């Protein structure tokens, strides 16, 4: 058995955003209706009763500070400053009754408001 020593210089933290097949399929269908869009942006805004909320929008012009995650034919753009808030997030697309929406499963969120529109990070 051998021991391996890791130092901060040799370990790069893994940053990731994932998307379920249902979410990727939905975004691909919507992108087909917006041929000028390069992908979808996942943004974090200060808002809501818990502090932060998710926003999605079409990306027409990427920002220099964007990190791009390519998942199943979909490019997800996240500003690097937001990566600590969304690292490990899974984006799903769900239907509940007659409503369809994105659902965000964020392992960094420590609380969500009652309506599910905003979240807190400790």
TAPE-V926753 format. One record per pair of residues at least 6 apart in sequence whose C-alpha atoms are under 8 Angstrom apart, sorted by the first residue. I is the first residue (numbers start at 1). J is the second residue. If there is no record, write none. Layout:
I;J + I;J
This chain:
15;83 + 15;87 + 15;88 + 16;69 + 16;86 + 16;87 + 16;88 + 16;89 + 17;69 + 17;86 + 17;87 + 17;88 + 17;89 + 17;90 + 17;91 + 18;71 + 18;88 + 18;89 + 18;90 + 18;91 + 19;71 + 19;90 + 19;91 + 19;92 + 20;90 + 20;91 + 20;92 + 20;93 + 21;72 + 21;92 + 22;92 + 22;93 + 22;94 + 23;91 + 23;92 + 23;93 + 23;94 + 23;102 + 24;71 + 24;72 + 24;73 + 24;74 + 26;93 + 27;40 + 27;74 + 28;73 + 28;74 + 31;37 + 31;39 + 36;60 + 37;58 + 37;59 + 37;60 + 38;58 + 38;59 + 38;60 + 38;61 + 38;75 + 39;58 + 39;59 + 39;60 + 39;74 + 39;75 + 39;76 + 39;77 + 40;56 + 40;57 + 40;58 + 40;59 + 40;74 + 40;75 + 40;76 + 40;77 + 41;55 + 41;56 + 41;57 + 41;58 + 41;59 + 41;76 + 41;77 + 41;78 + 42;54 + 42;55 + 42;56 + 42;57 + 42;76 + 42;77 + 42;78 + 43;54 + 43;55 + 43;56 + 43;78 + 43;79 + 43;82 + 44;52 + 44;53 + 44;54 + 44;55 + 44;82 + 44;85 + 45;52 + 45;53 + 45;54 + 45;55 + 46;52 + 46;53 + 47;53 + 47;118 + 48;117 + 48;118 + 48;119 + 49;113 + 49;118 + 50;111 + 50;112 + 50;113 + 50;118 + 50;119 + 50;120 + 51;118 + 51;119 + 51;120 + 52;118 + 52;119 + 52;120 + 53;117 + 53;118 + 53;119 + 54;117 + 54;118 + 59;77 + 62;77 + 63;79 + 65;79 + 65;80 + 66;77 + 66;78 + 66;79 + 66;80 + 67;77 + 67;78 + 67;79 + 67;80 + 68;75 + 68;76 + 68;77 + 68;78 + 69;75 + 69;76 + 69;77 + 70;76 + 85;108 + 85;109 + 85;121 + 86;106 + 86;108 + 87;106 + 87;107 + 87;108 + 88;106 + 88;107 + 88;108 + 89;104 + 89;105 + 89;106 + 89;107 + 90;104 + 90;105 + 90;106 + 91;102 + 91;103 + 91;104 + 91;105 + 92;102 + 92;103 + 92;104 + 92;105 + 93;100 + 93;101 + 93;102 + 93;103 + 94;100 + 94;101 + 94;102 + 94;103 + 95;101 + 108;121 + 109;119 + 109;120 + 109;121 + 109;122 + 110;119 + 110;120 + 110;121 + 110;122 + 111;119 + 111;120 + 111;121 + 112;118 + 112;119 + 112;120 + 113;119
